[in-house]
Amino acid sequence: MTQPKQSLRSITAQDLYALQLLTDARLSPDGRQVVYGVQRLDKKTQKKYANLWMAPTDGSGERQFTQGDQTDASPRWSPDGRSLAFLSSRKEGESAQVYVINADGGEARRLTDLKGDIANLTWSPDGRSLLLEFTQKDQEVIDREADEKKKKLGVVSRHYTRLFYRGDGQGWLGHERTHLWVVDIAKGRMKQLTSGSVYDEYGASWSPDGRSIVFCSNRRENPDLEPDLIDLYVMPAAGGEMKLVKTPRGPKGTPVFSPDRSRICYVGARDPNEWWQNVELWVVPADGKGIAHSVTRPYDISLTCSTLDDVGAGFQMPPVWSADGKVLYFQISERGSEKLMAIAVDEGTLYTVIDPAGCVGTFTVDDRQTMMAYFLGTMTDPGQVWVRDMEMGNVRQLTHLNQALLTRLDLGKVEEVWFKARDGHDLQGWIMTPPGFDPKQKYPSILEIHGGPQDQYGNLFMHEFYFLAAGGYVVFFSNPRGGTGYGEEHEKAIWGRWGTVDYDDLMDWTDLVAKKPYIDRRRMGVTGGSYGGYMTNWIIGHTHRFAAAATQRSVSNLISMWGTSDLNWVFQLPHGGKSPQESIDVLWDRSPVKYLGSATTPTMVLHSEMDFRCPLEQGQQVFTALKVNRVPSEFVIFPEEPHGLSRIGRTDRRIDRLNSIRRWMDTYLKPVSTKPAKGTEALKQLK
């Protein structure tokens, strides 16, 4: 029941503590219940925990399935539906292990004792084994952790010979590679299927008869020099020789056998090193005797889940074959949403299965393919579990996470706007007005710019946007050229030329919003993170129209970014494909820091200390350039946090980030009262 408007309140930064986030959703083989994960926060310890829940598909209620202060994740049904395997970190300081539990409840049985990271659990068709992707810790690390003196002293030095030696959110990488293992369910015996010190194997899945495993791997002499040259391999499930399945050169992922084992589908782009290309759905004969072909190419769609949010969204799932092998189900990003599509493999006919004003994430079907369970997030709801009758098309919402909170909030309103760029290109944007909005009043506003750039804004919940709007701002955001969801021409437009037509699109969008009668043109701000931070830096160096800016986890210098990002040398690819030694003038011309001598916009620079995607030095250069030129500026540094602080960081730091941005915008976008403050009000202002 909706509460009266007058009893509602605005969202706060502290509300991040109250949000419960859906982490996974899997339908049982008989289609009768869904297991899903729910993440919660402990405000005192700042720790995040997750437990498993169950919901019958008839909508009769939800119940908590696992208990305790740990993280239970990746639940996977056994083929007979009697058991669940999942990952759980049940001992302090220990990496997550595989557990198995009866689907009716009871005590979970620990199955593994591995030192390292486990991913991608998959049951064998006969239910006797689990396939794992496992990255073992280096022996040096294992030995150090077992010796209290060595553990206290810490790392003495790190030695690397490979190009990719650190990963954002992962830290400094170990020397062990990701390999395939099988664990016997009954006895817990482990068997390693692949090995080696140069290659990784991932994206693995079983053949329907359980005799073979298909997986992805880059087997080039030096994979770090050719990271997109990924191939498909098939090997016996019992171990043995792997055979190459011939496919075109280029990136690939999530291979899946057809029900009759005759074909394999996978997702991938046409060519290596061309990130602007659509991610297409491919089909190839499993015996390697035919040619792989893309079944989605005629439709100019991309198999991605690229809509940005800051509260957790559903996963990109492998394509799902229909029981008769004639149809494939898959997700796409399109016009601010994520849809579930189906295509008749041989005829090439494309169908829309679920087309919400939102984003379809994790989806699974039952054995008979009469029921589907899926994650659905919208602009006003962080995400729920829904089910769909595959024959009738009827849908039902099973979970009601965060409803007690959301029904108490006035989030304001959001208007979708389509507009023309100066060259006639169609663009999509959204205008969010604050709670209690009065169109007769004048409001300060904030332009939000998305990262990527191969991403999109759209129909997913953005706590940050609502928080800024709650501060009395009109928040406006759009999808300029360079992003996903509008076809290859839209995405390729800035390949090798950031800061050109994307800048024009953002200025055209700002012009449109500035003409609204409720916008105060003198009090417009701009912010963005990652590529959005790049564009924020570019904007303040090219125009003085904004009265305040906040650049977050930004790119500022393409020359120094080369080799210091965890993307390493491949960061040259979106900027002409040549190293600084070959194209230093090109990279410098496209670097925002070159133009900051012209900047006058008061700017807050926010950066994470352990950001390995856009290293801290990128923010340092912006702050230094602004300070030297006497531009009002402030540097906010978050210790221990990675590039994704705004989404996955420690909650108190996320809150400080939000409050810092709004404080900065308030300072420069809100008029200061000229009346003398008295009594307690004067004290408040001093504080």
Secondary structure per residue as TSV (DSSP state, phi and psi in degrees):
chain	resnum	aa	ss	phi	psi
A	1	M	-	360.0	130.1
A	2	T	-	-75.9	133.2
A	3	Q	-	-79.4	155.5
A	4	P	-	-58.0	144.8
A	5	K	G	-55.6	-38.6
A	6	Q	G	-69.0	-19.1
A	7	S	G	-92.2	-3.7
A	8	L	-	-83.3	157.1
A	9	R	B	-125.2	167.8
A	10	S	-	-82.7	156.2
A	11	I	-	-70.2	150.6
A	12	T	-	-124.4	166.3
A	13	A	G	-64.4	-35.7
A	14	Q	G	-64.9	-18.9
A	15	D	G	-64.1	-14.6
A	16	L	G	-58.4	-31.4
A	17	Y	G	-68.0	-28.1
A	18	A	T	-87.3	-19.1
A	19	L	-	-69.4	132.3
A	20	Q	-	-105.1	128.3
A	21	L	E	-112.4	134.6
A	22	L	E	-75.8	124.7
A	23	T	E	-106.2	-19.9
A	24	D	E	-169.6	162.4
A	25	A	E	-156.0	123.1
A	26	R	E	-134.9	129.0
A	27	L	E	-83.7	139.0
A	28	S	-	-68.3	155.5
A	29	P	T	-57.9	-30.7
A	30	D	T	-88.6	-0.6
A	31	G	S	75.3	13.2
A	32	R	S	-94.1	-20.7
A	33	Q	E	-151.7	158.6
A	34	V	E	-119.2	132.8
A	35	V	E	-100.8	137.2
A	36	Y	E	-147.2	159.8
A	37	G	E	-104.4	144.7
A	38	V	E	-128.9	122.4
A	39	Q	E	-94.2	138.6
A	40	R	E	-133.5	164.4
A	41	L	E	-116.9	142.1
A	42	D	E	-103.7	109.1
A	43	K	T	-62.8	-35.1
A	44	K	T	-68.5	-42.5
A	45	T	T	-99.0	-11.5
A	46	Q	T	65.5	16.4
A	47	K	E	-89.4	153.3
A	48	K	E	-109.6	132.6
A	49	Y	E	-124.2	158.1
A	50	A	E	-145.5	136.8
A	51	N	E	-124.8	164.4
A	52	L	E	-94.6	143.3
A	53	W	E	-126.5	161.4
A	54	M	E	-125.5	144.6
A	55	A	E	-142.4	120.6
A	56	P	E	-63.1	144.0
A	57	T	T	-74.4	-8.2
A	58	D	T	-82.2	0.3
A	59	G	S	79.3	18.6
A	60	S	-	-81.8	0.0
A	61	G	-	140.4	170.6
A	62	E	-	-122.2	148.9
A	63	R	E	-143.5	146.9
A	64	Q	E	-75.9	133.6
A	65	F	-	-102.8	-40.0
A	66	T	-	-118.7	154.1
A	67	Q	-	-125.6	161.3
A	68	G	S	116.6	160.3
A	69	D	S	-87.3	78.4
A	70	Q	S	-151.8	-178.4
A	71	T	E	-113.8	108.5
A	72	D	E	-99.3	125.4
A	73	A	E	-145.5	170.0
A	74	S	E	52.8	52.1
A	75	P	E	-67.9	136.1
A	76	R	E	-136.9	125.4
A	77	W	E	-73.3	140.9
A	78	S	-	-70.2	156.5
A	79	P	T	-56.9	-31.4
A	80	D	T	-88.1	-2.3
A	81	G	S	76.1	7.2
A	82	R	S	-89.7	-18.8
A	83	S	E	-133.9	160.7
A	84	L	E	-127.9	134.5
A	85	A	E	-104.8	144.6
A	86	F	E	-156.3	166.0
A	87	L	E	-98.9	140.3
A	88	S	E	-151.1	139.5
A	89	S	E	-103.9	89.1
A	90	R	-	-100.7	-3.2
A	91	K	S	-122.7	134.1
A	92	E	T	-55.9	127.3
A	93	G	T	82.0	-1.6
A	94	E	-	-99.9	144.5
A	95	S	-	-70.4	158.3
A	96	A	-	-62.3	141.2
A	97	Q	E	-119.5	166.2
A	98	V	E	-86.3	130.4
A	99	Y	E	-122.6	153.2
A	100	V	E	-126.3	137.3
A	101	I	E	-138.9	147.9
A	102	N	E	-65.0	137.3
A	103	A	T	-64.8	-18.8
A	104	D	T	-85.9	-4.2
A	105	G	-	110.0	-177.1
A	106	G	-	117.4	-163.6
A	107	E	-	-86.9	133.7
A	108	A	-	-76.9	139.1
A	109	R	E	-103.1	125.5
A	110	R	E	-73.9	131.6
A	111	L	-	-105.9	-28.7
A	112	T	-	-125.5	160.2
A	113	D	-	-141.1	71.3
A	114	L	-	-109.3	143.2
A	115	K	S	-103.6	95.9
A	116	G	E	155.8	-160.6
A	117	D	E	-109.6	126.6
A	118	I	E	-104.6	139.2
A	119	A	E	-144.9	161.9
A	120	N	E	55.4	65.4
A	121	L	E	-71.3	133.7
A	122	T	E	-142.7	123.3
A	123	W	E	-71.4	142.8
A	124	S	-	-70.4	153.7
A	125	P	T	-58.1	-28.7
A	126	D	T	-87.2	-1.7
A	127	G	S	75.3	12.2
A	128	R	S	-95.9	-17.7
A	129	S	E	-138.8	161.7
A	130	L	E	-122.3	133.5
A	131	L	E	-93.0	130.5
A	132	L	E	-124.2	151.3
A	133	E	E	-106.4	117.2
A	134	F	E	-127.9	131.5
A	135	T	E	-114.0	108.1
A	136	Q	E	-75.4	147.6
A	137	K	-	-67.3	150.9
A	138	D	-	-61.9	144.8
A	139	Q	H	-59.1	-34.1
A	140	E	H	-59.3	-40.2
A	141	V	H	-69.9	-43.4
A	142	I	H	-59.1	-44.7
A	143	D	H	-64.2	-41.2
A	144	R	H	-66.0	-41.3
A	145	E	H	-68.6	-22.1
A	146	A	H	-85.7	-11.3
A	147	D	-	-113.6	111.8
A	148	E	H	-58.6	-39.6
A	149	K	H	-65.1	-47.3
A	150	K	H	-65.4	-37.5
A	151	K	H	-63.4	-40.3
A	152	K	H	-68.7	-38.5
A	153	L	H	-70.7	-32.5
A	154	G	-	82.8	-166.3
A	155	V	-	-70.2	133.4
A	156	V	-	-84.5	-47.1
A	157	S	-	-161.4	162.6
A	158	R	-	-121.4	134.7
A	159	H	-	-120.1	128.7
A	160	Y	-	-133.5	145.6
A	161	T	-	-122.9	-12.3
A	162	R	S	-90.5	155.7
A	163	L	S	-70.2	-43.6
A	164	F	-	-93.1	104.4
A	165	Y	-	-122.7	0.6
A	166	R	E	-151.5	155.4
A	167	G	E	-136.9	138.5
A	168	D	T	-63.4	131.7
A	169	G	T	80.6	-11.9
A	170	Q	T	-107.0	-27.2
A	171	G	E	84.9	-153.2
A	172	W	E	-74.8	126.0
A	173	L	-	-76.5	149.6
A	174	G	-	-80.6	179.4
A	175	H	S	-94.3	-16.1
A	176	E	-	-72.0	148.1
A	177	R	-	-103.1	166.5
A	178	T	E	-83.0	124.4
A	179	H	E	-129.8	167.1
A	180	L	E	-94.5	132.9
A	181	W	E	-130.0	154.5
A	182	V	E	-124.0	134.9
A	183	V	E	-117.6	132.2
A	184	D	E	-75.8	124.2
A	185	I	T	-64.5	-43.6
A	186	A	T	-71.4	-42.3
A	187	K	T	-107.9	-11.5
A	188	G	-	73.9	12.9
A	189	R	-	-72.2	138.8
A	190	M	E	-104.4	140.6
A	191	K	E	-134.5	125.0
A	192	Q	E	-88.4	123.7
A	193	L	-	-90.9	-35.1
A	194	T	-	-127.1	158.5
A	195	S	-	-154.4	177.1
A	196	G	-	130.2	157.3
A	197	S	S	-103.5	2.0
A	198	V	S	-117.1	-34.9
A	199	Y	-	-110.7	151.1
A	200	D	-	-110.0	152.1
A	201	E	-	-125.4	135.7
A	202	Y	E	-159.8	174.7
A	203	G	E	65.8	30.4
A	204	A	E	-81.0	149.1
A	205	S	E	-152.1	157.7
A	206	W	E	-83.5	154.8
A	207	S	-	-77.7	156.5
A	208	P	T	-58.2	-28.6
A	209	D	T	-88.8	-2.1
A	210	G	S	76.7	5.6
A	211	R	S	-88.9	-21.3
A	212	S	E	-132.0	161.7
A	213	I	E	-131.3	133.8
A	214	V	E	-108.9	143.2
A	215	F	E	-155.0	170.8
A	216	C	E	-105.7	146.5
A	217	S	E	-163.5	148.1
A	218	N	-	-103.6	107.1
A	219	R	-	-104.0	22.1
A	220	R	S	-66.5	161.4
A	221	E	S	-56.9	-41.3
A	222	N	S	-132.4	90.5
A	223	P	G	-57.2	-28.8
A	224	D	G	-69.1	-19.3
A	225	L	G	-90.3	-14.5
A	226	E	S	-139.1	60.9
A	227	P	T	-65.0	-21.0
A	228	D	T	-89.6	-4.5
A	229	L	-	-87.8	76.2
A	230	I	-	-103.9	140.6
A	231	D	E	-123.5	167.0
A	232	L	E	-103.0	140.2
A	233	Y	E	-132.6	147.7
A	234	V	E	-121.4	136.0
A	235	M	E	-139.4	158.4
A	236	P	E	-61.9	141.8
A	237	A	T	-65.5	-22.9
A	238	A	T	-83.7	-3.6
A	239	G	-	102.0	159.5
A	240	G	-	135.5	-157.6
A	241	E	-	-71.6	134.9
A	242	M	-	-95.6	141.3
A	243	K	E	-116.7	135.3
A	244	L	E	-73.1	133.3
A	245	V	E	-99.8	116.9
A	246	K	-	-67.0	126.0
A	247	T	-	-143.0	162.9
A	248	P	-	-62.9	154.8
A	249	R	S	-63.2	140.8
A	250	G	S	143.3	172.1
A	251	P	-	-69.3	146.2
A	252	K	E	-145.5	159.8
A	253	G	E	-165.0	168.6
A	254	T	E	44.9	58.8
A	255	P	E	-72.9	142.7
A	256	V	E	-141.6	131.0
A	257	F	E	-69.3	146.4
A	258	S	-	-72.3	161.6
A	259	P	T	-56.2	-31.8
A	260	D	T	-94.0	6.0
A	261	R	S	69.9	5.6
A	262	S	S	-81.6	-23.8
A	263	R	E	-132.7	161.7
A	264	I	E	-128.7	131.4
A	265	C	E	-102.8	154.1
A	266	Y	E	-156.9	168.5
A	267	V	E	-112.3	146.8
A	268	G	E	177.5	167.2
A	269	A	-	-93.3	167.3
A	270	R	S	-70.8	-38.5
A	271	D	S	-133.4	152.9
A	272	P	T	-73.3	152.0
A	273	N	T	66.2	17.2
A	274	E	-	-119.9	78.5
A	275	W	T	-66.9	-14.7
A	276	W	T	-78.2	-13.4
A	277	Q	S	-71.9	149.7
A	278	N	-	-59.7	143.9
A	279	V	-	-82.5	115.3
A	280	E	E	-105.3	163.3
A	281	L	E	-100.1	122.1
A	282	W	E	-115.3	153.1
A	283	V	E	-132.4	135.1
A	284	V	E	-139.5	142.4
A	285	P	E	-59.0	135.1
A	286	A	T	-68.7	-24.5
A	287	D	T	-83.1	-1.2
A	288	G	S	76.1	9.6
A	289	K	-	-95.6	4.7
A	290	G	S	-130.4	-179.0
A	291	I	-	-99.8	137.5
A	292	A	-	-72.4	139.7
A	293	H	E	-137.2	148.0
A	294	S	E	-84.2	125.6
A	295	V	S	-91.6	-11.3
A	296	T	S	-106.2	-4.9
A	297	R	G	-55.4	-38.4
A	298	P	G	-63.2	-13.4
A	299	Y	G	-103.0	-3.1
A	300	D	T	52.8	49.0
A	301	I	-	-122.5	159.4
A	302	S	-	-126.1	128.0
A	303	L	-	-81.8	79.6
A	304	T	-	-138.0	161.7
A	305	C	-	-118.7	85.7
A	306	S	-	-113.7	11.1
A	307	T	B	-78.3	130.4
A	308	L	-	-87.8	141.8
A	309	D	-	-148.7	-178.1
A	310	D	S	-131.1	21.4
A	311	V	S	-130.8	13.8
A	312	G	-	91.4	125.6
A	313	A	-	-124.4	175.1
A	314	G	-	-71.6	163.9
A	315	F	-	-86.2	156.9
A	316	Q	-	-76.0	125.3
A	317	M	-	-104.3	153.3
A	318	P	-	-62.1	151.8
A	319	P	-	-59.4	151.5
A	320	V	E	-118.2	126.2
A	321	W	E	-79.4	144.7
A	322	S	-	-70.5	160.9
A	323	A	T	-59.4	-30.5
A	324	D	T	-92.1	1.3
A	325	G	S	74.4	12.4
A	326	K	S	-97.0	-18.2
A	327	V	E	-131.0	146.2
A	328	L	E	-121.4	136.4
A	329	Y	E	-104.7	141.7
A	330	F	E	-163.0	164.3
A	331	Q	E	-100.4	151.5
A	332	I	E	-137.6	153.8
A	333	S	E	-96.7	128.1
A	334	E	E	-155.4	122.5
A	335	R	T	50.0	49.2
A	336	G	T	82.5	1.4
A	337	S	E	-128.2	172.3
A	338	E	E	-126.8	117.9
A	339	K	E	-105.7	156.8
A	340	L	E	-101.8	123.9
A	341	M	E	-117.9	166.1
A	342	A	E	-140.1	146.9
A	343	I	E	-136.3	135.5
A	344	A	E	-74.5	113.5
A	345	V	T	-58.9	-45.4
A	346	D	T	-83.9	-37.8
A	347	E	T	-81.3	-27.1
A	348	G	-	81.0	12.8
A	349	T	-	-77.5	129.0
A	350	L	E	-100.2	135.6
A	351	Y	E	-126.0	147.7
A	352	T	E	-96.7	124.1
A	353	V	E	-95.6	-51.7
A	354	I	E	-131.8	120.7
A	355	D	-	-127.4	77.6
A	356	P	-	-91.5	165.9
A	357	A	S	-84.6	64.6
A	358	G	S	-177.2	-158.6
A	359	C	E	-132.1	123.1
A	360	V	E	-86.1	119.1
A	361	G	E	-102.0	-128.4
A	362	T	E	-47.1	128.9
A	363	F	E	-139.8	141.3
A	364	T	E	-141.4	157.3
A	365	V	E	-123.5	159.9
A	366	D	-	-82.2	175.9
A	367	D	T	-60.8	-37.2
A	368	R	T	-84.5	-7.8
A	369	Q	S	57.5	41.5
A	370	T	S	-104.9	-14.6
A	371	M	E	-134.9	142.7
A	372	M	E	-128.8	137.1
A	373	A	E	-112.4	142.7
A	374	Y	E	-155.1	154.4
A	375	F	E	-81.4	136.2
A	376	L	E	-135.6	117.3
A	377	G	E	-110.9	148.9
A	378	T	E	-132.6	179.3
A	379	M	T	-68.1	-20.3
A	380	T	T	-114.4	4.1
A	381	D	E	-144.9	122.1
A	382	P	E	-60.0	-23.3
A	383	G	E	149.7	138.9
A	384	Q	E	-137.1	164.3
A	385	V	E	-91.5	128.6
A	386	W	E	-122.3	158.7
A	387	V	E	-128.1	152.5
A	388	R	E	-133.8	129.8
A	389	D	E	-74.0	115.1
A	390	M	T	-67.6	-26.1
A	391	E	T	-87.3	-45.5
A	392	M	T	-89.4	-23.8
A	393	G	-	84.1	2.4
A	394	N	-	-71.4	143.6
A	395	V	E	-122.8	155.0
A	396	R	E	-144.9	135.2
A	397	Q	E	-85.0	126.7
A	398	L	-	-97.8	-34.6
A	399	T	-	-109.9	160.8
A	400	H	-	-138.7	47.5
A	401	L	T	-63.1	139.6
A	402	N	T	68.2	8.2
A	403	Q	H	-66.9	-34.8
A	404	A	H	-61.8	-35.0
A	405	L	H	-77.3	-51.2
A	406	L	H	-62.8	-33.3
A	407	T	T	-71.4	-12.5
A	408	R	T	-95.4	-4.0
A	409	L	B	-105.6	141.6
A	410	D	-	-101.2	105.1
A	411	L	-	-87.5	-3.4
A	412	G	-	83.0	-162.6
A	413	K	E	-129.4	154.5
A	414	V	E	-125.5	131.3
A	415	E	E	-114.7	127.4
A	416	E	E	-83.2	136.1
A	417	V	E	-132.1	126.9
A	418	W	E	-102.8	137.5
A	419	F	E	-147.8	166.8
A	420	K	E	-98.5	132.4
A	421	A	-	-73.3	170.3
A	422	R	T	-60.2	-24.3
A	423	D	T	-98.7	10.9
A	424	G	S	91.7	-2.2
A	425	H	-	-69.4	136.6
A	426	D	E	-79.4	132.1
A	427	L	E	-131.4	152.9
A	428	Q	E	-117.5	137.0
A	429	G	E	-146.5	174.1
A	430	W	E	-138.8	142.4
A	431	I	E	-119.2	120.0
A	432	M	E	-105.4	121.9
A	433	T	E	-101.6	152.0
A	434	P	-	-75.2	161.8
A	435	P	T	-56.1	141.3
A	436	G	T	72.0	22.6
A	437	F	-	-59.3	134.2
A	438	D	-	-121.8	109.1
A	439	P	T	-62.9	-11.9
A	440	K	T	-85.7	-10.3
A	441	Q	S	-93.2	164.9
A	442	K	-	-102.6	133.4
A	443	Y	E	-122.2	145.9
A	444	P	E	-72.7	159.6
A	445	S	E	-141.6	159.7
A	446	I	E	-134.0	123.7
A	447	L	E	-84.5	122.5
A	448	E	E	-102.9	133.6
A	449	I	E	-120.3	127.2
A	450	H	-	-77.7	161.8
A	451	G	S	-88.2	-170.6
A	452	G	S	122.3	-96.8
A	453	P	S	-78.0	-3.4
A	454	Q	S	-79.9	60.9
A	455	D	-	-142.8	-175.7
A	456	Q	B	-150.8	151.4
A	457	Y	-	-88.7	160.0
A	458	G	-	167.6	-137.9
A	459	N	S	-86.4	58.1
A	460	L	S	-135.0	154.0
A	461	F	-	-70.4	123.4
A	462	M	-	-118.5	97.9
A	463	H	H	-55.4	-40.7
A	464	E	H	-57.3	-44.0
A	465	F	H	-63.8	-46.0
A	466	Y	H	-64.8	-36.1
A	467	F	H	-65.1	-42.9
A	468	L	H	-67.2	-41.0
A	469	A	H	-62.5	-36.6
A	470	A	H	-63.7	-20.0
A	471	G	T	-84.1	6.6
A	472	G	T	96.0	19.2
A	473	Y	-	-106.9	146.0
A	474	V	E	-84.7	121.7
A	475	V	E	-105.9	124.5
A	476	F	E	-126.5	137.3
A	477	F	E	-145.5	153.8
A	478	S	E	-151.7	179.6
A	479	N	-	-119.8	84.3
A	480	P	-	-67.5	170.2
A	481	R	T	-62.1	145.4
A	482	G	T	116.1	-18.2
A	483	G	S	-95.1	174.5
A	484	T	S	-88.4	156.8
A	485	G	S	109.0	-3.0
A	486	Y	S	-132.6	19.4
A	487	G	-	95.1	166.0
A	488	E	H	-66.9	-35.9
A	489	E	H	-61.1	-41.7
A	490	H	H	-63.6	-43.1
A	491	E	H	-75.7	-33.7
A	492	K	H	-78.0	-14.6
A	493	A	T	-55.7	-29.3
A	494	I	T	-112.7	11.6
A	495	W	T	-63.8	115.7
A	496	G	T	82.4	5.5
A	497	R	-	-152.9	55.3
A	498	W	T	-58.9	148.4
A	499	G	T	81.4	19.9
A	500	T	S	-115.2	-97.6
A	501	V	H	-69.5	-24.8
A	502	D	H	-66.3	-40.1
A	503	Y	H	-62.9	-44.0
A	504	D	H	-60.3	-43.5
A	505	D	H	-61.3	-42.7
A	506	L	H	-66.7	-36.9
A	507	M	H	-71.8	-35.8
A	508	D	H	-64.8	-39.2
A	509	W	H	-64.9	-43.0
A	510	T	H	-64.4	-39.7
A	511	D	H	-59.2	-43.6
A	512	L	H	-62.8	-47.0
A	513	V	H	-67.2	-38.5
A	514	A	H	-61.5	-24.2
A	515	K	T	-81.5	-9.1
A	516	K	S	-64.3	138.0
A	517	P	T	-63.8	-19.3
A	518	Y	T	-94.4	3.3
A	519	I	E	-98.7	130.0
A	520	D	E	-89.3	106.7
A	521	R	E	-63.5	-23.0
A	522	R	E	-80.8	-10.1
A	523	R	E	-126.6	59.5
A	524	M	E	-110.2	133.7
A	525	G	E	-116.4	169.9
A	526	V	E	-143.9	141.4
A	527	T	E	-153.2	159.8
A	528	G	E	-178.5	160.2
A	529	G	E	-123.4	148.2
A	530	S	T	65.4	-118.6
A	531	Y	H	-60.4	-33.9
A	532	G	H	-63.4	-30.8
A	533	G	H	-70.9	-38.4
A	534	Y	H	-55.2	-49.4
A	535	M	H	-67.2	-34.0
A	536	T	H	-62.8	-44.8
A	537	N	H	-61.8	-41.4
A	538	W	H	-63.8	-41.8
A	539	I	H	-64.1	-47.1
A	540	I	H	-69.2	-17.7
A	541	G	H	-89.4	-7.0
A	542	H	H	-123.3	-11.3
A	543	T	-	-152.4	153.1
A	544	H	-	-109.3	17.9
A	545	R	-	-72.8	-22.3
A	546	F	-	-93.3	138.6
A	547	A	S	-88.3	-12.8
A	548	A	E	-159.1	153.8
A	549	A	E	-145.2	151.7
A	550	A	E	-135.8	111.3
A	551	T	E	-101.0	125.6
A	552	Q	E	-118.1	134.5
A	553	R	S	37.7	51.6
A	554	S	-	-91.2	164.6
A	555	V	-	-99.9	131.3
A	556	S	-	-128.6	-30.4
A	557	N	-	-134.7	106.2
A	558	L	H	-69.0	-20.0
A	559	I	H	-74.2	-50.7
A	560	S	H	-76.8	-20.9
A	561	M	H	-64.9	-32.1
A	562	W	T	-64.8	120.2
A	563	G	T	87.7	-16.2
A	564	T	T	-100.7	-24.0
A	565	S	S	-72.6	156.4
A	566	D	T	-66.1	-17.8
A	567	L	T	-73.5	-14.9
A	568	N	G	58.4	-134.6
A	569	W	G	-67.1	-24.6
A	570	V	G	-69.6	-8.9
A	571	F	G	-65.9	-10.4
A	572	Q	G	-74.2	-22.5
A	573	L	G	-60.1	-45.4
A	574	P	G	-73.6	0.8
A	575	H	G	-127.0	34.6
A	576	G	T	111.5	-14.3
A	577	G	S	79.5	11.5
A	578	K	-	-122.5	149.3
A	579	S	-	-71.9	165.2
A	580	P	H	-57.5	-31.4
A	581	Q	H	-63.2	-27.1
A	582	E	H	-100.0	-21.6
A	583	S	H	-146.5	43.2
A	584	I	H	-62.6	-33.5
A	585	D	H	-68.0	-40.4
A	586	V	H	-63.5	-47.5
A	587	L	H	-64.9	-37.7
A	588	W	H	-68.5	-39.5
A	589	D	H	-63.9	-29.3
A	590	R	T	-93.4	5.1
A	591	S	-	-93.7	122.2
A	592	P	G	-57.4	-32.6
A	593	V	G	-61.9	-25.3
A	594	K	G	-59.4	-30.6
A	595	Y	G	-104.1	3.0
A	596	L	G	-72.9	-10.1
A	597	G	G	-64.4	-20.0
A	598	S	G	-94.5	-5.1
A	599	A	-	-73.5	139.4
A	600	T	-	-130.2	-5.3
A	601	T	S	-72.3	124.0
A	602	P	-	-55.5	125.3
A	603	T	E	-134.0	129.7
A	604	M	E	-94.7	132.4
A	605	V	E	-108.4	117.5
A	606	L	E	-115.4	130.8
A	607	H	E	-151.9	149.7
A	608	S	E	-96.1	140.3
A	609	E	T	-64.4	-34.6
A	610	M	T	-105.7	29.9
A	611	D	-	-74.8	107.4
A	612	F	S	-95.4	-10.9
A	613	R	S	-78.4	-53.7
A	614	C	S	-119.7	92.7
A	615	P	-	-55.8	156.4
A	616	L	H	-53.0	-33.4
A	617	E	H	-61.4	-23.6
A	618	Q	H	-65.2	-42.4
A	619	G	H	-71.0	-35.6
A	620	Q	H	-59.8	-39.7
A	621	Q	H	-65.4	-38.5
A	622	V	H	-65.2	-49.6
A	623	F	H	-59.7	-44.3
A	624	T	H	-63.4	-45.0
A	625	A	H	-60.6	-41.7
A	626	L	H	-69.1	-42.9
A	627	K	H	-64.7	-43.1
A	628	V	H	-60.5	-33.5
A	629	N	T	-92.6	13.1
A	630	R	T	60.4	32.1
A	631	V	-	-86.5	130.3
A	632	P	-	-55.0	123.5
A	633	S	E	-154.9	158.3
A	634	E	E	-144.3	139.8
A	635	F	E	-109.0	121.1
A	636	V	E	-114.9	117.7
A	637	I	E	-116.4	130.5
A	638	F	E	-106.4	113.9
A	639	P	T	-68.5	149.3
A	640	E	T	68.5	-6.8
A	641	E	-	-91.6	149.0
A	642	P	-	-91.0	-168.9
A	643	H	T	-60.6	-34.4
A	644	G	T	-89.6	31.0
A	645	L	H	-48.5	-45.7
A	646	S	H	-64.6	-17.7
A	647	R	H	-110.4	-40.9
A	648	I	H	-124.0	2.3
A	649	G	S	-70.1	171.3
A	650	R	-	-61.6	137.5
A	651	T	H	-63.6	-38.7
A	652	D	H	-63.9	-30.7
A	653	R	H	-75.5	-36.6
A	654	R	H	-61.6	-40.8
A	655	I	H	-66.4	-42.6
A	656	D	H	-62.3	-39.0
A	657	R	H	-59.8	-49.3
A	658	L	H	-61.3	-46.5
A	659	N	H	-64.4	-35.1
A	660	S	H	-66.1	-44.3
A	661	I	H	-62.3	-46.7
A	662	R	H	-67.8	-36.7
A	663	R	H	-61.2	-42.0
A	664	W	H	-64.7	-45.2
A	665	M	H	-64.1	-40.4
A	666	D	H	-59.5	-38.7
A	667	T	H	-61.7	-38.3
A	668	Y	H	-110.0	-12.9
A	669	L	H	-111.3	-6.8
A	670	K	S	-115.8	131.3
A	671	P	-	-66.2	141.1
A	672	V	-	-88.8	133.8
A	673	S	-	-63.6	137.8
A	674	T	-	-89.4	-6.7
A	675	K	S	-76.0	139.8
A	676	P	-	-65.5	132.6
A	677	A	-	-77.6	144.5
A	678	K	-	-126.6	152.2
A	679	G	H	53.4	-132.0
A	680	T	H	-64.7	-28.7
A	681	E	H	-65.8	-37.0
A	682	A	H	-64.0	-39.9
A	683	L	H	-64.3	-40.6
A	684	K	H	-60.5	-42.0
A	685	Q	H	-66.8	-36.7
A	686	L	H	-65.5	-37.5
A	687	K	-	-68.5	360.0
